[in-house]
Amino acid sequence: MGQKGEIKGFVYNQKTGEAIPYSTIVVEDQPLGALTDEYGYFTVGDVDPGKYRIVAISVGYDSVVKDVTIRPGQRDLINLFLTPNKNTLGRVDIDLERKKNEATVRISEVSISPKQLTQIPTVGGEPDLVQYLQVLPGVVFSGDQGGQLYIRGGSPIMNKVLLDGMTIYNPFHSIGLFSVFDTDILKTTDVYSAGFSAEYGGRISAIVDVQTRDGNRNQMSGKLNVNPFTAKALIEGPLKSKDKEGKANASYIVSYKNSYLDQTSNLFYNYVGENQLPYSFSDLYTKLSLNSKSGSFLKLFYFDYNDLVDFPNTTTYDWKSSGFGGKFLMVPQSSKNIIDGSFAYSKYNIDQIEQDAQPRSSGIDGFNLGLNFSYFMKDAKLKYGMELNGFKTAFQIYNAVNRRITQENNTTELAAFVNYNAKVQNRFIFEPGLRVQLYASLGNSSWEPRFRFKYLIGKRLRFKMATGLYSQNLMSASSDRDVVNLFYGFLSGPDELPDMVGTKPVTHRMQTARHLVGGFEIDADSLSSFNIEGYAKDFTQITNINRDKIYDDNLEYADKPEYQRKDYVVETGLAYGFDITYKRQTDRWYLWLVYSYNNVSRNDGRRKYQPHFDRRHNINVVTSYAFGEDKLWEANVRWNIGSGFPFTLTQGFYENLTFNDGTSDDYRTANGDFTVVYDEINRGRLPYYHRLDASVKRTIEFRKDGKLTDKLMEVILSCTNMYNRDNIFYFDRVSYKRINQLPILPSLSVSYKF
């Protein structure tokens, strides 16, 4: 009888069957409790035998109580179902964030809920993750079109984007206003902009972890949407009969979205010019979820994404991405461990063709496997696991002196990690970790210690910091010929690297970085908070395309300097800055203010320069107001201003005579190649970028017999770039043709949910 017992289980949404993370579990009349994890799982250990009342509490839901009897040495598994409470939804985000802040380190981390996505002005009327990512601290986008994501000094290839554990190589459509993720299927999105834990690896700058929700386990439902930009259809529902708690153990969800802006723009936005918005894309995502009563699950998914841009007589930009995979969770009845994992295969191909007859192309396809174990203790959690990645890359590009650079390679990576999180005396949160990365194709390994820490100074003030080592193999290359970069290719780390970077020897072929970040969380009052962080990222080794290559790397030119022969160069880099974020939320008002300062530089051993995404100052203002008696009206406004990006100036042009026929060529009559003379890299600055977006939404609820049903309609009137700012998008150096970002674009969207 002296043996202790344990209570563990899951918390679910009564309406949909979806797990509810970060719910509070309380044992009445006992100093015992827990917080659910990302799977809605909790465990309460060291419980004396006896009868207890368990209370589950979560913001936005009615609490629920359940009686349990604990016997000696028993581990009881219980499921708790909470009913959504519409009256408390106005405080959901800020209260949930504070719970996470008090329980975890959460440094350089922003969690995005589906509700927050709707509080950004909806371009075209359809909320999208890419629009919210643009307002996060430290995040820089290349503009309305292009859709490249730069996070605190890292290029896009330095950011790992995960969808249910699978790597997504290009998460944004070329128009830049839409991601490949359907907002209506997202469960959580966590963005780690620096100092992330040992659980994540294979990238040296940032992590974007996207999790999708399951299909409705209670009833069939769906959504239809149409607007001048896109049309979408979503359907979901149960697959098997319901259990005694009213939930099916299998469900499905299917979402398809298609853009037809290349056709509608000539009708609705003909003032832009004919064929000036030549964008089209399609997204398909399907998911099957199999759930057991013990909380274990298997989730299988498939996606297919396509994108095409065709500017007549200028450039064509085309990419395709597809893949399949799955996630699973096992909850052994007699163990304190839970086991989760993922498996996936995906491929991505991109082509860009311009008028210079120098097409660029890149492809990557591969698999990733992961297996994790989580062991729960009182006020502590130990997580460890393994990861295996394999991919093949094929790449072609031309550098600034018209040298063709190609690569094909196969790569295998193996990683293992351990991460420990403990809360001590309710004031200190320690999170040490270690990750080991083995790059088989490079013949290198990397030991990467990480440390994250938080000190709860007072009820409203918390200090946090993190540091660690990071590495990656995968690299990308863009052309310095571009004023704005559209093309981003993928390469495995090359075998042939220079022996030196400046005066330092190159001892390995990995790309590496060191992070240091620290800051404060301040709860100004019950409705508002500040987050202040400073960071530094020391990129100790980066591989890049050699913009100075002139000669072939063979015996004939062995006497030439390495920087004129090698396909690639090794660089170092430094990024530092700070962010100030203010957030306030009431039942009707939402306000988000962010100022970011970033300073990014690179050094290739011969020159120090600013990369084309070095935006020093960036300000975002987002506000949302729900009005009307039942808050069925909502107005949203977003304004962004950012300093200009660097770019390489054009010095002049000349006719390049190649003498392909040797001495028989007559330079007086031969036709050479039209060639650009470039200034020093990125010495110019584009103008400041700024834009104002706004939208108004009206929700129409349907009733039956005087009671609300699940059916509703949303009508959204939105306007992008309200004062019609001319922000530069693309510039053709040869024709001197400038293409601007999106002009003023009003739109009307209608959605029907059932």
BELNORQUI-V681086 format. One record per residue. N is the residue number from 0. PSI is psi in whole degrees, 0 to 359 (NA if undefined). OMEGA is omega in degrees with one decimal (999 if undefined). Layout:
# BELNORQUI-V681086
n = [N,N]
psi = [PSI,PSI]
omega = [OMEGA,OMEGA]
This chain:
# BELNORQUI-V681086
n = [0,1,2,3,4,5,6,7,8,9,10,11,12,13,14,15,16,17,18,19,20,21,22,23,24,25,26,27,28,29,30,31,32,33,34,35,36,37,38,39,40,41,42,43,44,45,46,47,48,49,50,51,52,53,54,55,56,57,58,59,60,61,62,63,64,65,66,67,68,69,70,71,72,73,74,75,76,77,78,79,80,81,82,83,84,85,86,87,88,89,90,91,92,93,94,95,96,97,98,99,100,101,102,103,104,105,106,107,108,109,110,111,112,113,114,115,116,117,118,119,120,121,122,123,124,125,126,127,128,129,130,131,132,133,134,135,136,137,138,139,140,141,142,143,144,145,146,147,148,149,150,151,152,153,154,155,156,157,158,159,160,161,162,163,164,165,166,167,168,169,170,171,172,173,174,175,176,177,178,179,180,181,182,183,184,185,186,187,188,189,190,191,192,193,194,195,196,197,198,199,200,201,202,203,204,205,206,207,208,209,210,211,212,213,214,215,216,217,218,219,220,221,222,223,224,225,226,227,228,229,230,231,232,233,234,235,236,237,238,239,240,241,242,243,244,245,246,247,248,249,250,251,252,253,254,255,256,257,258,259,260,261,262,263,264,265,266,267,268,269,270,271,272,273,274,275,276,277,278,279,280,281,282,283,284,285,286,287,288,289,290,291,292,293,294,295,296,297,298,299,300,301,302,303,304,305,306,307,308,309,310,311,312,313,314,315,316,317,318,319,320,321,322,323,324,325,326,327,328,329,330,331,332,333,334,335,336,337,338,339,340,341,342,343,344,345,346,347,348,349,350,351,352,353,354,355,356,357,358,359,360,361,362,363,364,365,366,367,368,369,370,371,372,373,374,375,376,377,378,379,380,381,382,383,384,385,386,387,388,389,390,391,392,393,394,395,396,397,398,399,400,401,402,403,404,405,406,407,408,409,410,411,412,413,414,415,416,417,418,419,420,421,422,423,424,425,426,427,428,429,430,431,432,433,434,435,436,437,438,439,440,441,442,443,444,445,446,447,448,449,450,451,452,453,454,455,456,457,458,459,460,461,462,463,464,465,466,467,468,469,470,471,472,473,474,475,476,477,478,479,480,481,482,483,484,485,486,487,488,489,490,491,492,493,494,495,496,497,498,499,500,501,502,503,504,505,506,507,508,509,510,511,512,513,514,515,516,517,518,519,520,521,522,523,524,525,526,527,528,529,530,531,532,533,534,535,536,537,538,539,540,541,542,543,544,545,546,547,548,549,550,551,552,553,554,555,556,557,558,559,560,561,562,563,564,565,566,567,568,569,570,571,572,573,574,575,576,577,578,579,580,581,582,583,584,585,586,587,588,589,590,591,592,593,594,595,596,597,598,599,600,601,602,603,604,605,606,607,608,609,610,611,612,613,614,615,616,617,618,619,620,621,622,623,624,625,626,627,628,629,630,631,632,633,634,635,636,637,638,639,640,641,642,643,644,645,646,647,648,649,650,651,652,653,654,655,656,657,658,659,660,661,662,663,664,665,666,667,668,669,670,671,672,673,674,675,676,677,678,679,680,681,682,683,684,685,686,687,688,689,690,691,692,693,694,695,696,697,698,699,700,701,702,703,704,705,706,707,708,709,710,711,712,713,714,715,716,717,718,719,720,721,722,723,724,725,726,727,728,729,730,731,732,733,734,735,736,737,738,739,740,741,742,743,744,745,746,747,748,749,750,751,752,753]
psi = [345,351,138,159,181,141,126,161,198,153,128,159,121,328,321,342,3,141,147,108,158,39,152,130,125,136,113,138,19,147,48,148,178,170,132,152,196,342,3,13,143,160,134,111,176,50,126,148,144,187,138,160,124,130,129,128,133,140,130,2,154,139,160,148,139,135,135,153,123,126,161,130,7,145,98,133,120,150,132,132,123,142,128,141,105,330,343,4,335,337,7,305,313,323,319,319,320,325,316,322,326,347,339,167,309,49,139,39,133,127,130,122,158,326,320,327,331,352,4,139,130,102,120,355,355,113,147,146,322,328,326,324,327,341,5,150,134,358,133,132,152,2,186,327,146,314,31,140,121,125,113,55,359,144,167,324,342,359,128,123,122,137,106,39,353,140,127,121,330,99,1,142,158,332,341,345,348,143,176,357,132,122,324,352,1,140,304,153,119,125,119,107,350,158,33,161,176,348,333,142,184,6,153,8,301,167,135,110,108,128,133,156,167,164,159,122,0,319,162,136,175,186,141,137,142,138,173,345,314,168,145,147,136,138,145,162,177,156,335,171,156,153,188,342,8,16,137,154,10,143,166,160,135,130,134,131,137,136,142,33,330,337,316,337,324,341,310,331,44,346,343,330,148,132,30,356,63,54,138,145,165,145,130,130,131,148,136,127,127,122,142,164,337,354,347,152,162,127,125,140,159,143,155,115,138,148,139,132,132,91,117,132,20,287,149,133,120,130,153,142,137,162,173,162,192,163,151,156,132,133,89,134,322,19,155,1,152,151,127,159,174,156,143,156,137,160,153,135,140,141,141,127,125,185,358,5,30,74,146,142,154,144,147,135,147,187,161,139,139,144,125,149,132,126,124,132,173,120,24,158,132,125,132,158,183,156,137,126,141,135,159,135,146,133,145,134,160,135,187,343,27,25,130,130,125,159,140,133,152,138,143,136,139,135,152,148,158,137,131,129,125,140,125,126,27,17,328,135,118,138,77,154,165,134,137,122,128,119,97,317,334,341,25,154,159,124,121,90,143,148,130,144,146,140,118,92,316,187,330,4,131,138,143,153,162,152,161,169,146,152,163,162,309,136,168,161,136,166,133,356,338,132,318,131,124,325,132,112,166,135,147,154,125,157,321,104,155,158,339,151,103,240,4,137,147,115,349,175,9,160,133,157,158,136,145,126,144,158,187,145,129,119,102,318,194,348,350,158,157,148,123,124,142,150,160,131,116,103,96,339,127,137,136,162,139,108,351,6,130,320,155,147,78,182,329,326,26,338,353,154,150,322,348,355,324,145,332,157,159,130,164,167,162,132,131,160,193,159,144,121,133,132,134,134,129,188,336,326,144,128,133,119,132,130,131,134,127,140,115,133,158,154,119,13,340,334,152,134,165,128,164,352,17,82,112,316,136,128,134,133,122,131,147,140,124,128,175,160,318,15,41,354,144,132,136,138,138,132,135,137,135,146,162,148,150,154,163,122,153,125,328,190,157,165,117,112,117,342,49,332,16,218,347,346,135,108,343,333,347,148,118,182,138,121,143,140,122,150,179,146,129,42,341,166,131,164,164,145,133,153,145,127,150,154,154,130,137,122,130,116,148,139,152,123,36,0,147,142,179,356,138,162,142,129,124,123,121,161,124,138,64,325,20,49,134,91,131,139,310,147,123,112,329,311,353,37,125,134,125,165,182,136,192,126,95,153,160,127,141,128,145,122,138,NA]
omega = [179.1,-179.6,177.3,175.7,-179.0,175.4,177.5,-178.3,-176.3,175.0,-175.8,171.3,-177.0,-174.4,-173.5,-175.4,-179.8,177.1,-178.8,179.1,173.4,169.6,-179.4,177.2,-177.9,172.2,-174.6,176.6,178.9,176.6,-176.2,178.4,-179.0,176.4,-179.5,179.8,-176.3,177.2,-175.1,-175.9,176.4,173.2,176.6,-177.2,177.5,179.5,177.7,176.9,-179.2,179.5,-177.1,172.3,-178.5,-179.5,176.0,-176.8,175.8,-178.5,-179.2,-179.0,169.4,179.2,-179.6,-178.4,178.4,178.4,177.2,175.8,-177.5,175.6,-175.1,176.9,-175.6,173.0,-176.8,176.0,-178.9,175.1,-178.8,-177.5,-178.6,179.9,178.9,179.4,-175.2,-174.1,-177.0,-172.6,-177.8,-177.6,-172.3,-169.8,-174.9,178.3,178.4,179.7,-179.9,176.0,178.7,179.7,-178.2,-176.4,-176.2,-178.5,175.4,175.5,-177.3,-179.1,173.8,176.4,-176.6,178.1,176.3,179.4,-179.8,-179.6,-179.2,-177.8,171.0,176.0,-171.0,178.5,-175.2,177.6,-177.1,179.5,-176.8,-177.6,-176.2,-179.8,179.0,178.3,-177.0,-177.8,-179.4,179.7,177.1,-177.7,177.7,174.1,-179.4,174.8,-178.3,-177.8,-178.4,170.4,177.0,-174.3,178.1,-174.1,175.5,172.0,179.1,175.8,-176.7,-178.3,177.8,177.2,175.3,176.8,-176.0,172.4,-177.3,177.4,-179.0,178.9,174.8,-171.9,175.0,-174.4,-173.7,175.6,-173.4,180.0,174.3,-178.6,-174.6,170.3,176.7,-176.4,175.8,-178.2,-174.2,177.1,-178.4,175.2,176.8,171.1,178.9,-179.8,178.7,-172.4,177.1,171.9,-178.4,-169.4,-177.6,178.5,-178.3,179.5,179.4,175.4,-173.4,179.8,-170.5,179.3,170.0,-174.1,-177.1,177.5,177.8,179.4,175.0,171.2,-179.0,-179.3,-175.1,-177.0,177.3,178.9,-178.9,-179.3,172.7,-179.8,175.4,176.9,-176.3,-178.1,-171.7,167.8,-175.4,173.5,179.0,175.7,-178.3,177.8,179.4,178.5,-177.6,-179.5,-175.9,175.5,-175.7,177.2,174.1,-177.6,175.0,-179.2,175.2,-180.0,-179.9,172.7,-179.7,179.8,176.1,-179.7,-178.3,177.7,175.6,-179.6,178.6,178.1,-175.9,-177.1,179.2,178.5,-174.5,-173.7,-177.2,177.3,177.2,-174.6,-177.1,177.2,178.1,173.6,-171.2,-174.2,172.6,177.3,175.0,-180.0,174.5,177.1,176.8,-178.5,176.0,-177.3,177.0,-173.5,175.7,179.9,-179.8,-178.6,175.9,-179.8,170.7,-178.3,-178.8,-177.7,177.9,177.2,175.9,-177.3,179.8,-177.0,179.3,172.4,-178.1,173.9,-177.3,175.8,179.4,-177.1,173.1,-173.2,-170.1,172.8,-179.5,179.7,178.3,179.5,177.2,-179.7,-178.9,173.9,177.0,176.6,176.5,-177.9,179.1,-174.9,-172.2,-175.6,173.8,178.7,159.1,-175.7,176.3,-178.7,179.7,175.6,-175.4,171.2,179.0,176.3,-176.3,177.8,179.5,176.7,172.3,-179.3,178.1,-176.5,-176.9,179.2,178.1,-175.6,176.1,-179.7,178.7,176.8,176.2,173.6,-177.7,-176.5,170.2,179.7,178.7,178.3,-175.8,177.0,178.7,-180.0,-173.4,174.6,178.1,-179.8,-180.0,178.4,176.4,179.0,178.8,-177.1,-178.5,-179.9,178.5,179.2,173.5,-179.7,178.0,-179.6,173.6,-167.7,173.1,177.9,173.4,-179.6,-171.5,177.3,171.0,175.2,-179.9,-179.4,-178.9,176.5,168.9,-174.0,172.4,-171.9,174.1,178.1,177.2,-178.1,172.8,-178.6,170.7,-177.1,-177.2,179.4,-178.3,175.0,-174.2,176.5,179.1,-179.5,-175.1,174.0,179.9,178.1,173.3,179.1,177.9,175.3,177.7,180.0,176.1,179.0,-172.6,-176.4,179.2,-175.8,-178.7,173.5,-176.9,174.2,-169.1,174.7,177.5,176.3,178.3,-171.3,174.0,176.6,178.3,-175.1,178.8,-177.5,-175.2,-174.7,-179.4,175.0,-179.0,177.2,177.8,175.5,179.7,175.5,-174.8,179.0,173.2,176.9,-174.6,178.5,179.5,179.1,174.1,-175.9,176.4,175.1,-173.5,169.5,171.6,-174.1,174.5,-172.1,173.0,-177.8,-177.3,179.3,165.8,179.1,-174.7,178.1,-173.2,176.6,174.7,179.6,-175.1,165.2,-170.8,178.7,-176.9,178.8,175.2,-173.6,179.1,-176.2,177.7,166.7,-170.9,179.1,173.7,-179.4,169.3,-177.7,178.9,180.0,-176.5,167.3,-177.6,173.3,-176.1,174.9,-175.5,-174.3,-173.5,-177.5,174.1,169.7,-177.6,-178.4,169.6,-175.2,170.8,174.9,178.5,179.1,-171.1,173.9,178.1,176.0,-177.1,174.2,-179.5,-178.9,-177.0,-177.3,178.2,-172.2,170.7,-178.8,179.7,-175.9,-178.1,-176.9,-177.5,-178.9,-179.3,179.6,-178.7,-175.4,176.0,-176.3,-171.7,175.7,-173.9,174.3,175.1,-178.4,166.1,-178.9,177.9,174.1,177.0,-179.3,178.7,179.0,172.7,-177.6,175.1,-179.6,177.0,-178.5,172.4,178.8,-177.8,-173.7,169.7,-179.6,-178.5,179.8,-179.2,167.0,179.5,170.7,179.8,175.7,-173.3,177.6,176.1,178.7,-178.3,179.7,178.5,-177.7,171.6,-176.2,174.4,176.3,-171.0,179.1,-179.2,175.5,-173.1,-174.5,-179.2,-179.2,175.4,176.0,178.2,176.0,-179.1,-179.5,175.5,-177.4,-171.4,-175.3,-179.5,-179.5,179.8,172.7,178.1,177.2,-178.1,179.7,173.3,174.7,-178.6,172.5,179.9,178.6,-171.7,176.7,171.9,171.8,-178.7,-178.5,174.0,179.4,-178.3,-178.2,173.5,177.6,-176.9,178.1,-174.5,-178.1,-179.5,179.9,176.8,-175.4,179.0,176.6,176.4,-175.6,-179.0,-176.0,-176.7,175.5,179.6,178.0,175.9,-170.5,-177.9,170.9,-175.1,171.6,172.8,-170.8,170.8,176.0,179.1,176.9,174.4,176.8,174.1,174.8,169.9,-174.9,177.1,175.7,178.6,176.9,175.1,-177.8,174.0,178.0,179.4,-179.3,179.9,-179.2,174.4,-175.7,177.3,-178.8,178.5,174.3,177.9,-178.5,175.3,178.5,176.6,176.4,-174.3,172.1,-175.7,177.6,177.1,178.9,-169.3,179.6,167.7,177.0,175.9,175.3,-174.6,178.4,-174.0,179.3,177.1,-175.3,-174.7,-177.8,-176.5,180.0,180.0,174.3,-177.0,171.0,-175.1,175.0,175.7,-176.2,172.8,178.0,178.5,-178.2,176.9,178.3,176.5,178.8,-178.9,999]
